Amino acid sequence: MTTATRISACVLALTFAAPLACYAADTPAGVDHPLQPLLRLAEESLAKLKNEVRDYTCTMVMRERRNGKLKPYQFIEAKVRHPDAEAQTPFSVYLDFKKPANVAGREVLYLAGRNSGKMLVRRGGRRLAYVTTYLDPDSAIALEENRYPVTEMGFLNLIERLVEVMREDMQHDECTVQFYKNAKVGDSVCTRVVVEHPQQRDYFRYHRAMVFIDEERKLPLAYGSYLWPEKAGGEPVLVEEYMYTNVKLNVGLTDEDFDRENPDYQFLDRDSAVARQQ
């Protein structure tokens, strides 16, 4: 993990917590709902990804609240390949966990429709470092430390989830949207979009959400969401934040990148794991 990536994660945390020193753009006149410009931007990004991007690699930095506690940042190297019916390649994901120590060395391999829908996991961390097993992505043990399954990993799924939530929100009022230019995620210049529901309602999933959109590639390079303050006048409660750095598109990932026998990976069968531990 590079120093630049670690610094980027710290900057992201500060950015989510406080306003950026950049210019806010007014919501365009004549728009029925404040979310309409963001929805249009997300739909354009989704179309671009589907039509122009076959695969990518990136470093993902994430932090989530689980069981009421905010977990430390996780640093993950990721490979993602979009499904291609013509090439007969499924949606494919490989994850290599770098930090913190309790997950370092963990690997996850998932190919949609293969292995009975299960993902291959090498546990990593301080305990059971060499245990390799297949897990249902939606099982309790698979989601013990993560809010979303590996089946929802990647830019396509993130944008589709954002579009779904925005369309739900557009059924209601009480929403403000602000656009801030010249934000930064790593070395990428982004537009920061802040969506807020001032009043807590049963039909709103969040109080405040922020998304950082790469101005050149139209990718959502960072996202964070907050619940309403626990006490009047308090700070919003961070639920989740994700950042994607070192994003490289269309790198030409092959079947070997999603093969458990790849010599760069550490997946082991049970007999090899026992021998390794002796």
Backbone as numpy.savetxt, mean C-alpha at the origin, in Angstrom:
# Nx Ny Nz CAx CAy CAz Cx Cy Cz
18.22 -1.72 2.94 17.38 -0.52 2.94 18.25 0.72 2.94
18.04 1.59 1.98 18.88 2.76 1.85 18.52 3.81 2.89
19.49 4.68 3.17 19.24 5.78 4.10 18.13 6.68 3.57
18.12 6.89 2.26 17.10 7.76 1.66 15.70 7.22 1.92
15.53 5.91 1.84 14.21 5.33 2.08 13.79 5.51 3.53
14.72 5.32 4.46 14.40 5.50 5.88 14.01 6.95 6.15
14.74 7.86 5.57 14.41 9.27 5.76 13.06 9.59 5.16
12.75 9.02 3.99 11.46 9.25 3.35 10.32 8.83 4.26
10.49 7.71 4.97 9.44 7.25 5.86 9.20 8.26 6.98
10.28 8.81 7.53 10.15 9.80 8.58 9.46 11.05 8.06
9.82 11.48 6.87 9.20 12.66 6.26 7.72 12.42 6.04
7.38 11.22 5.60 5.98 10.91 5.37 5.18 11.03 6.65
5.72 10.52 7.75 5.00 10.60 9.02 4.75 12.05 9.40
5.74 12.90 9.22 5.58 14.32 9.55 4.59 14.98 8.61
4.61 14.57 7.35 3.73 15.15 6.36 2.28 14.83 6.68
2.01 13.60 7.10 0.65 13.23 7.45 0.18 13.97 8.70
1.12 14.28 9.58 0.75 14.87 10.86 0.54 16.38 10.78
1.17 17.04 9.80 1.09 18.50 9.74 0.95 18.95 8.29
0.38 20.16 8.07 0.20 20.64 6.71 1.53 20.85 5.99
1.53 20.63 4.68 2.71 20.87 3.87 2.85 22.36 3.56
4.07 22.79 3.38 4.31 24.17 2.97 4.21 24.25 1.45
2.99 24.20 0.95 2.78 24.27 -0.49 1.45 24.95 -0.75
1.10 25.13 -2.01 -0.05 25.93 -2.37 -1.30 25.08 -2.56
-2.41 25.54 -2.03 -3.68 24.83 -2.16 -4.42 25.33 -3.38
-4.95 24.39 -4.14 -5.75 24.75 -5.31 -7.22 24.64 -4.97
-8.01 25.62 -5.36 -9.44 25.59 -5.07 -10.12 24.49 -5.88
-11.20 23.95 -5.32 -12.00 22.99 -6.06 -12.59 23.68 -7.28
-12.46 23.08 -8.47 -12.97 23.72 -9.68 -14.44 24.09 -9.57
-14.80 25.23 -10.15 -16.18 25.70 -10.10 -17.08 24.77 -10.93
-18.33 24.68 -10.52 -19.31 23.91 -11.27 -19.29 22.42 -11.02
-18.48 21.97 -10.07 -18.41 20.55 -9.76 -19.47 20.22 -8.72
-20.24 19.15 -8.97 -21.34 18.81 -8.08 -20.86 18.39 -6.70
-19.80 17.61 -6.64 -19.30 17.12 -5.36 -17.80 17.42 -5.28
-17.30 17.81 -4.10 -15.87 18.14 -3.99 -14.94 16.99 -4.38
-15.42 15.74 -4.28 -14.58 14.60 -4.61 -14.48 14.32 -6.11
-15.29 14.98 -6.91 -15.34 14.68 -8.33 -13.97 14.82 -9.01
-13.20 15.90 -8.76 -11.88 16.00 -9.41 -10.93 14.86 -9.03
-10.96 14.46 -7.76 -10.09 13.37 -7.32 -10.54 12.05 -7.92
-11.84 11.83 -7.99 -12.35 10.61 -8.59 -11.93 10.52 -10.06
-12.04 11.63 -10.77 -11.64 11.64 -12.18 -10.15 11.34 -12.31
-9.34 11.90 -11.44 -7.90 11.65 -11.47 -7.59 10.19 -11.17
-8.30 9.62 -10.21 -8.09 8.21 -9.86 -8.49 7.29 -11.00
-9.57 7.60 -11.67 -10.02 6.77 -12.80 -9.04 6.86 -13.97
-8.46 8.03 -14.20 -7.44 8.18 -15.24 -6.20 7.37 -14.89
-5.81 7.42 -13.61 -4.65 6.65 -13.16 -4.90 5.16 -13.30
-6.11 4.72 -12.98 -6.46 3.31 -13.09 -6.39 2.84 -14.54
-6.91 3.64 -15.45 -6.87 3.29 -16.87 -5.43 3.23 -17.37
-4.60 4.16 -16.94 -3.20 4.18 -17.36 -2.47 2.94 -16.88
-2.71 2.56 -15.63 -2.08 1.36 -15.08 -2.49 0.11 -15.85
-3.77 -0.01 -16.15 -4.27 -1.20 -16.83 -3.76 -1.29 -18.26
-3.61 -0.14 -18.89 -3.24 -0.14 -20.31 -1.74 -0.08 -20.57
-0.98 0.47 -19.62 0.43 0.75 -19.92 1.42 0.05 -19.00
0.97 -0.49 -17.89 1.91 -1.07 -16.92 1.70 -2.58 -16.81
2.77 -3.32 -17.07 2.71 -4.78 -16.98 3.19 -5.28 -15.61
4.21 -4.61 -15.08 4.79 -5.04 -13.80 5.58 -3.89 -13.21
6.01 -4.06 -11.97 6.86 -3.05 -11.35 7.51 -3.61 -10.09
8.58 -2.95 -9.68 9.21 -3.22 -8.39 9.18 -1.94 -7.58
9.22 -2.07 -6.27 9.21 -0.88 -5.41 9.60 -1.26 -4.00
9.85 -0.24 -3.21 10.01 -0.40 -1.76 8.76 0.15 -1.11
8.10 -0.67 -0.32 6.90 -0.25 0.37 7.21 -0.01 1.84
6.81 1.15 2.33 6.94 1.49 3.75 5.54 1.63 4.30
5.22 0.86 5.33 3.85 0.86 5.83 3.81 0.86 7.34
2.73 1.43 7.85 2.47 1.42 9.30 0.98 1.35 9.50
0.54 0.46 10.38 -0.89 0.25 10.60 -1.19 0.16 12.09
-2.41 0.51 12.43 -2.90 0.34 13.80 -3.60 -1.01 13.90
-3.13 -1.84 14.81 -3.72 -3.16 15.02 -4.05 -3.32 16.49
-5.28 -3.76 16.76 -5.73 -3.97 18.14 -5.51 -2.73 19.00
-5.76 -1.58 18.41 -5.69 -0.33 19.14 -4.29 0.26 19.28
-3.26 -0.43 18.77 -1.89 0.05 18.90 -1.28 0.31 17.53
-0.54 1.40 17.41 0.13 1.74 16.17 1.44 0.97 16.10
1.56 0.13 15.08 2.73 -0.72 14.93 3.90 0.07 14.33
5.11 -0.41 14.50 6.26 0.29 13.90 6.24 0.15 12.38
7.01 1.01 11.72 7.11 0.94 10.26 7.66 -0.41 9.83
7.11 -0.92 8.72 7.67 -2.08 8.06 8.24 -1.64 6.71
9.41 -2.18 6.35 10.05 -1.89 5.07 10.06 -3.17 4.25
9.48 -3.11 3.06 9.28 -4.31 2.26 9.69 -4.04 0.82
10.52 -4.93 0.26 10.84 -4.88 -1.16 9.79 -5.73 -1.89
9.20 -5.16 -2.93 8.08 -5.83 -3.58 8.29 -5.96 -5.08
7.79 -7.07 -5.62 7.67 -7.29 -7.06 6.20 -7.58 -7.35
5.64 -6.90 -8.33 4.22 -7.09 -8.66 4.08 -7.22 -10.17
3.33 -8.23 -10.61 3.04 -8.42 -12.03 1.52 -8.43 -12.22
1.05 -7.60 -13.12 -0.38 -7.54 -13.40 -0.82 -8.76 -14.19
-2.08 -9.15 -14.05 -2.57 -10.30 -14.83 -2.60 -9.99 -16.31
-2.32 -11.01 -17.13 -2.33 -10.87 -18.58 -2.95 -12.11 -19.17
-4.19 -11.99 -19.65 -4.92 -13.15 -20.17 -4.23 -13.72 -21.40
-3.71 -12.84 -22.25 -3.06 -13.31 -23.48 -1.80 -14.11 -23.18
-1.00 -13.62 -22.23 0.23 -14.31 -21.85 -0.03 -15.42 -20.83
-1.27 -15.51 -20.37 -1.68 -16.50 -19.37 -0.85 -16.39 -18.09
-0.61 -15.16 -17.66 0.09 -14.93 -16.40 -0.88 -14.33 -15.39
-0.93 -14.87 -14.19 -1.85 -14.37 -13.17 -1.29 -13.16 -12.43
-2.13 -12.48 -11.69 -1.67 -11.45 -10.76 -0.67 -12.11 -9.82
0.53 -11.53 -9.73 1.62 -12.18 -8.99 2.30 -11.18 -8.07
2.65 -11.63 -6.86 3.28 -10.77 -5.86 4.40 -11.52 -5.16
5.54 -10.87 -5.02 6.61 -11.38 -4.16 7.01 -10.25 -3.21
7.06 -10.56 -1.91 7.40 -9.58 -0.88 8.58 -10.08 -0.07
9.53 -9.18 0.17 10.72 -9.49 0.96 10.82 -8.45 2.08
10.54 -8.87 3.30 10.49 -7.96 4.45 11.91 -7.68 4.96
12.23 -6.40 5.14 13.56 -6.00 5.56 13.62 -5.54 7.02
12.64 -4.81 7.47 12.58 -4.28 8.83 11.13 -4.21 9.26
10.90 -4.22 10.61 11.83 -4.32 11.74 12.32 -5.75 11.95
13.08 -5.95 13.02 13.75 -7.22 13.26 12.78 -8.39 13.39
11.59 -8.14 13.93 10.66 -9.25 14.18 10.05 -9.80 12.89
10.25 -9.10 11.76 9.74 -9.63 10.48 10.84 -9.73 9.43
12.04 -9.27 9.74 13.13 -9.29 8.77 13.38 -10.71 8.27
13.48 -10.87 6.97 13.67 -12.19 6.38 12.39 -12.86 5.96
11.26 -12.29 6.35 9.99 -12.87 5.91 9.84 -12.71 4.40
9.30 -13.73 3.75 9.03 -13.68 2.32 7.61 -14.16 2.07
6.96 -13.56 1.09 5.60 -13.94 0.71 5.56 -14.07 -0.81
4.97 -15.15 -1.28 4.82 -15.38 -2.72 3.37 -15.74 -2.99
2.75 -15.00 -3.90 1.34 -15.24 -4.20 1.10 -15.12 -5.71
0.43 -16.13 -6.27 0.00 -16.12 -7.66 -1.49 -16.43 -7.69
-2.29 -15.50 -8.16 -3.75 -15.67 -8.15 -4.15 -16.93 -8.91
-5.00 -17.74 -8.28 -5.50 -18.94 -8.92 -4.58 -20.14 -8.84
-3.41 -19.97 -8.25 -2.47 -21.08 -8.11 -2.41 -21.53 -6.65
-1.93 -22.75 -6.44 -1.73 -23.28 -5.07 -3.01 -23.20 -4.24
-4.13 -23.52 -4.90 -5.44 -23.51 -4.23 -5.77 -22.14 -3.63
-5.25 -21.08 -4.26 -5.53 -19.73 -3.78 -4.71 -19.31 -2.58
-3.76 -20.14 -2.17 -2.97 -19.83 -0.98 -1.66 -19.14 -1.33
-1.11 -18.43 -0.36 0.19 -17.78 -0.52 1.24 -18.58 0.21
2.46 -18.55 -0.32 3.58 -19.22 0.33 4.27 -18.21 1.22
4.53 -18.59 2.47 5.10 -17.65 3.45 6.30 -18.27 4.14
7.40 -17.54 4.16 8.52 -17.86 5.03 8.45 -16.89 6.19
8.37 -17.40 7.41 8.00 -16.57 8.55 8.99 -15.46 8.83
10.31 -15.76 8.82 11.29 -14.72 9.11 11.24 -14.30 10.57
11.93 -13.19 10.89 11.95 -12.68 12.25 12.89 -13.46 13.16
12.77 -13.20 14.45 13.67 -13.82 15.43 13.31 -15.28 15.70
12.01 -15.60 15.61 11.54 -16.96 15.88 10.97 -17.56 14.61
11.14 -18.87 14.47 10.59 -19.60 13.32 11.06 -19.01 11.99
12.31 -18.56 11.97 12.82 -17.84 10.80 12.77 -18.67 9.54
12.91 -20.00 9.65 13.00 -20.82 8.45 11.73 -21.61 8.15
10.68 -21.36 8.90 9.42 -22.07 8.66 8.78 -21.55 7.38
8.49 -22.46 6.46 7.83 -22.12 5.20 6.53 -22.89 5.11
5.43 -22.20 4.80 4.14 -22.85 4.75 3.20 -22.11 3.82
2.12 -22.79 3.41 1.08 -22.15 2.60 -0.04 -21.70 3.52
-0.53 -20.48 3.29 -1.61 -19.92 4.11 -2.69 -19.33 3.23
-3.91 -19.40 3.70 -5.01 -18.69 3.07 -4.80 -17.20 3.33
-4.76 -16.35 2.28 -4.52 -14.92 2.50 -5.52 -14.24 3.42
-6.73 -14.78 3.50 -7.77 -14.18 4.33 -7.90 -14.83 5.70
-7.00 -15.75 6.02 -7.09 -16.43 7.31 -6.69 -15.50 8.45
-7.11 -15.86 9.65 -6.82 -15.03 10.82 -5.33 -14.90 11.05
-4.57 -15.98 10.84 -3.13 -15.91 11.08 -2.45 -15.03 10.05
-2.95 -15.06 8.80 -2.35 -14.22 7.75 -2.62 -12.74 8.00
-3.76 -12.44 8.61 -4.14 -11.05 8.84 -3.87 -10.59 10.27
-3.14 -11.39 11.00 -2.85 -11.05 12.39 -2.08 -9.74 12.50
-1.19 -9.49 11.53 -0.34 -8.31 11.59 -0.61 -7.31 10.48
-1.60 -7.58 9.64 -1.86 -6.69 8.50 -3.35 -6.45 8.34
-3.70 -5.25 7.89 -5.10 -4.89 7.71 -5.69 -5.49 6.42
-4.82 -5.74 5.43 -5.30 -6.20 4.13 -4.53 -7.45 3.69
-5.18 -8.34 2.98 -4.50 -9.54 2.49 -3.61 -9.22 1.29
-2.71 -10.13 0.96 -1.81 -9.94 -0.17 -2.57 -9.84 -1.49
-3.78 -10.38 -1.52 -4.60 -10.30 -2.73 -4.99 -8.87 -3.08
-4.87 -7.94 -2.11 -5.20 -6.53 -2.34 -3.95 -5.67 -2.44
-2.80 -6.31 -2.63 -1.53 -5.60 -2.73 -1.42 -4.87 -4.07
-0.75 -3.71 -4.08 -0.38 -3.06 -5.32 -1.20 -1.84 -5.68
-0.70 -1.11 -6.68 -1.32 0.14 -7.11 -2.74 -0.07 -7.63
-2.94 -1.10 -8.45 -4.28 -1.32 -9.01 -5.31 -1.49 -7.92
-5.01 -2.33 -6.95 -5.96 -2.58 -5.87 -6.15 -1.34 -5.00
-5.07 -0.59 -4.75 -5.19 0.62 -3.95 -6.11 1.62 -4.62
-5.92 1.85 -5.92 -6.75 2.83 -6.62 -8.19 2.35 -6.69
-8.40 1.08 -6.94 -9.77 0.57 -7.00 -10.47 0.73 -5.66
-9.71 0.54 -4.56 -10.29 0.73 -3.23 -10.62 2.19 -3.00
-9.73 3.09 -3.44 -9.99 4.53 -3.29 -11.23 4.94 -4.09
-11.35 4.44 -5.31 -12.50 4.77 -6.15 -13.79 4.28 -5.49
-13.76 3.08 -4.95 -14.94 2.53 -4.27 -15.37 3.40 -3.10
-14.40 3.81 -2.27 -14.72 4.63 -1.10 -15.22 6.00 -1.53
-14.59 6.59 -2.55 -15.03 7.91 -3.01 -16.46 7.87 -3.53
-16.80 6.85 -4.27 -18.16 6.75 -4.79 -19.17 6.60 -3.66
-18.79 5.90 -2.60 -19.66 5.82 -1.42 -19.81 7.20 -0.79
-18.70 7.90 -0.63 -18.73 9.21 0.02 -19.53 10.23 -0.79
-19.55 10.08 -2.09 -20.24 11.04 -2.94 -21.76 10.94 -2.83
-22.23 9.95 -2.06 -23.66 9.85 -1.77 -24.07 10.80 -0.65
-23.07 11.45 -0.05 -23.33 12.31 1.11 -22.60 13.64 0.96
-23.04 14.63 1.75 -22.36 15.91 1.80 -21.33 15.88 2.94
-21.04 17.05 3.52 -20.10 17.17 4.63 -18.72 16.61 4.27
-18.17 17.14 3.20 -16.87 16.69 2.73 -16.10 17.86 2.17
-14.84 18.00 2.56 -13.98 19.03 1.99 -12.78 18.35 1.33
-12.32 18.94 0.23 -11.18 18.39 -0.51 -10.24 19.53 -0.87
-8.96 19.37 -0.56 -7.95 20.38 -0.89 -6.80 19.74 -1.65
-6.26 20.49 -2.62 -5.13 20.03 -3.42 -3.91 20.89 -3.12
-2.77 20.25 -2.85 -1.53 20.95 -2.55 -0.45 20.50 -3.54
0.12 21.44 -4.25 1.15 21.14 -5.23 2.53 21.06 -4.56
3.46 20.45 -5.31 4.88 20.42 -4.95 5.17 19.69 -3.64
4.38 18.67 -3.34 4.71 17.78 -2.22 5.76 16.78 -2.71
6.42 16.13 -1.80 7.47 15.19 -2.16 7.26 13.84 -1.47
7.44 12.77 -2.22 7.56 11.42 -1.69 8.85 10.88 -2.27
9.87 10.74 -1.43 11.18 10.41 -1.95 11.64 11.53 -2.87
12.01 11.16 -4.10 12.44 12.15 -5.09 11.32 12.55 -6.03
10.14 12.04 -5.84 9.03 12.29 -6.76 8.21 13.51 -6.32
7.92 14.38 -7.27 7.08 15.54 -7.01 5.62 15.11 -7.13
4.84 15.42 -6.11 3.46 14.93 -6.06 2.47 16.06 -5.77
1.22 15.77 -6.04 0.11 16.58 -5.55 -0.46 15.88 -4.32
-0.52 16.61 -3.22 -1.11 16.03 -2.00 -2.58 16.43 -1.96
-3.45 15.45 -1.82 -4.88 15.68 -1.76 -5.37 15.31 -0.36
-6.06 16.23 0.30 -6.57 16.02 1.65 -8.09 16.01 1.61
-8.67 14.90 2.01 -10.12 14.76 2.06 -10.53 14.66 3.52
-11.54 15.44 3.92 -11.92 15.44 5.33 -13.43 15.47 5.48
-13.90 14.66 6.44 -15.31 14.70 6.87 -15.33 15.32 8.26
-15.74 16.58 8.36 -15.69 17.25 9.67 -16.54 16.58 10.74
-17.72 16.08 10.34 -18.64 15.47 11.28 -18.59 13.95 11.22
-18.52 13.30 12.36 -18.50 11.85 12.39 -19.89 11.30 12.11
-19.98 10.44 11.11 -21.24 9.80 10.73 -21.00 8.30 10.57
-22.06 7.53 10.75 -21.93 6.08 10.63 -21.52 5.66 9.23
-21.88 6.44 8.24 -21.61 6.04 6.85 -20.25 6.50 6.34
-19.47 7.21 7.14 -18.13 7.60 6.74 -17.11 6.64 7.36
-16.17 6.17 6.55 -15.16 5.24 7.03 -14.01 5.94 7.74
-13.81 7.22 7.47 -12.64 7.91 7.99 -12.97 9.38 8.23
-12.18 10.02 9.07 -12.28 11.47 9.30 -11.45 12.23 8.27
-10.22 11.80 8.08 -9.33 12.48 7.14 -8.54 11.43 6.37
-8.37 11.67 5.09 -7.55 10.81 4.24 -6.65 11.68 3.39
-5.43 11.22 3.16 -4.50 11.95 2.31 -3.91 10.99 1.29
-3.78 11.46 0.08 -3.14 10.68 -0.97 -2.17 11.57 -1.71
-0.99 11.04 -1.99 0.06 11.76 -2.72 0.15 11.16 -4.12
-0.14 11.96 -5.13 -0.19 11.46 -6.50 1.00 11.99 -7.28
1.81 11.09 -7.80 2.97 11.44 -8.61 2.50 12.25 -9.81
2.99 13.48 -9.94 2.50 14.36 -10.99 2.92 13.91 -12.38
4.00 13.13 -12.49 4.45 12.66 -13.79 3.80 11.34 -14.19
3.80 10.37 -13.26 3.30 9.03 -13.59 1.87 8.78 -13.14
1.31 9.73 -12.39 -0.08 9.63 -11.92 -0.30 8.43 -11.00
0.73 8.04 -10.28 0.62 6.92 -9.35 0.37 7.44 -7.93
-0.43 6.73 -7.14 -0.63 7.10 -5.73 0.55 6.60 -4.89
1.56 7.44 -4.72 2.79 7.00 -4.07 2.68 6.95 -2.55
1.66 7.56 -1.98 1.48 7.50 -0.53 0.01 7.70 -0.20
-0.39 7.07 0.89 -1.78 7.18 1.34 -1.80 7.05 2.85
-2.67 7.83 3.49 -2.85 7.71 4.93 -4.29 8.04 5.31
-4.80 7.42 6.35 -6.16 7.72 6.80 -6.20 7.82 8.32
-7.14 8.65 8.80 -7.29 8.93 10.23 -8.75 8.82 10.63
-8.97 8.42 11.89 -10.30 8.48 12.48 -10.44 9.80 13.23
-11.65 10.07 13.71 -11.91 11.30 14.44 -11.16 11.30 15.78
-10.84 12.48 16.31 -10.15 12.54 17.61 -10.95 11.83 18.70
-10.24 11.21 19.62 -10.91 10.51 20.71 -11.56 11.48 21.68
-11.01 12.70 21.76 -11.57 13.74 22.61 -11.73 15.01 21.80
-12.71 15.81 22.15 -12.93 17.07 21.45 -11.67 17.92 21.49
-11.27 18.42 20.33 -10.07 19.25 20.25 -8.78 18.46 20.16
-8.87 17.12 20.19 -7.68 16.29 20.12 -7.21 16.07 18.70
-6.12 15.32 18.55 -5.56 15.02 17.24 -6.29 13.84 16.61
-6.46 13.85 15.29 -7.02 12.69 14.60 -6.17 11.45 14.87
-6.80 10.28 14.84 -6.13 9.02 15.17 -5.67 8.33 13.89
-4.36 8.18 13.73 -3.83 7.52 12.55 -4.22 6.05 12.53
-4.78 5.61 11.41 -5.19 4.22 11.24 -4.18 3.47 10.39
-3.75 4.08 9.28 -2.85 3.39 8.37 -2.13 4.42 7.49
-0.92 4.10 7.10 -0.21 4.91 6.12 0.73 4.01 5.32
0.81 4.31 4.03 1.60 3.51 3.12 2.37 4.45 2.19
3.59 4.06 1.86 4.38 4.85 0.92 5.13 3.90 -0.01
5.22 4.28 -1.27 5.93 3.49 -2.27 7.07 4.33 -2.84
8.30 3.85 -2.66 9.46 4.55 -3.19 10.22 3.62 -4.13
11.21 4.19 -4.83 12.02 3.41 -5.77 11.16 2.63 -6.75
10.09 3.24 -7.21 9.15 2.56 -8.11 9.75 2.49 -9.51
9.84 1.29 -10.05 10.33 1.06 -11.40 9.27 0.29 -12.18
8.78 0.90 -13.25 7.69 0.31 -14.02 8.21 -0.51 -15.19
7.47 -1.57 -15.52 7.75 -2.39 -16.70 9.22 -2.83 -16.75
9.64 -3.49 -15.69 11.02 -3.95 -15.61 11.23 -5.32 -16.26
10.14 -5.94 -16.71 10.25 -7.24 -17.38 10.34 -8.42 -16.43
9.52 -8.41 -15.40 9.49 -9.54 -14.47 9.05 -10.81 -15.20
9.67 -11.93 -14.85 9.39 -13.21 -15.51 8.82 -14.20 -14.50
8.50 -15.41 -14.99 7.99 -16.45 -14.10 8.98 -16.77 -12.99
10.27 -16.64 -13.27 11.28 -16.94 -12.25 11.17 -16.00 -11.05
10.72 -14.77 -11.29 10.56 -13.83 -10.19 9.46 -14.26 -9.23
8.61 -15.18 -9.66 7.50 -15.63 -8.82 7.53 -17.15 -8.66
8.75 -17.68 -8.65 8.99 -19.12 -8.50 9.65 -19.36 -7.15
9.08 -20.24 -6.34 9.65 -20.51 -5.02 11.06 -21.08 -5.10
11.43 -21.62 -6.27 12.76 -22.19 -6.45 13.79 -21.15 -6.88
13.39 -19.91 -7.01 14.33 -18.85 -7.37 15.51 -18.88 -6.38
16.75 -18.98 -6.89 17.88 -19.10 -5.96 18.10 -17.87 -5.08
17.49 -16.75 -5.43 17.62 -15.55 -4.59 16.67 -15.56 -3.40
15.72 -16.52 -3.39 14.74 -16.58 -2.32 15.14 -17.65 -1.31
14.49 -17.61 -0.16 14.87 -18.49 0.94 13.74 -19.43 1.35
12.77 -19.67 0.46 11.71 -20.61 0.78 12.30 -22.01 0.91
11.90 -22.75 1.94 12.43 -24.08 2.19 11.30 -25.07 2.39
11.55 -26.32 2.02 10.59 -27.35 2.39 10.86 -27.77 3.83
10.00 -28.57 4.39 10.10 -28.88 5.81 11.41 -29.58 6.16
11.87 -30.54 5.33 13.10 -31.27 5.62 14.30 -30.33 5.59
14.32 -29.40 4.63 15.43 -28.46 4.54 15.44 -27.53 5.75
14.24 -27.17 6.22 14.15 -26.29 7.38 14.71 -26.95 8.62
14.42 -28.24 8.81 14.91 -28.97 9.96 16.43 -29.06 9.91
16.95 -29.37 8.70 18.40 -29.48 8.56 19.08 -28.15 8.82
18.44 -27.06 8.40 19.02 -25.72 8.56 19.12 -25.35 10.04
18.17 -25.80 10.82 18.12 -25.43 12.23 19.05 -26.28 13.10
19.52 -27.43 12.57 20.38 -28.30 13.35 21.82 -27.82 13.38
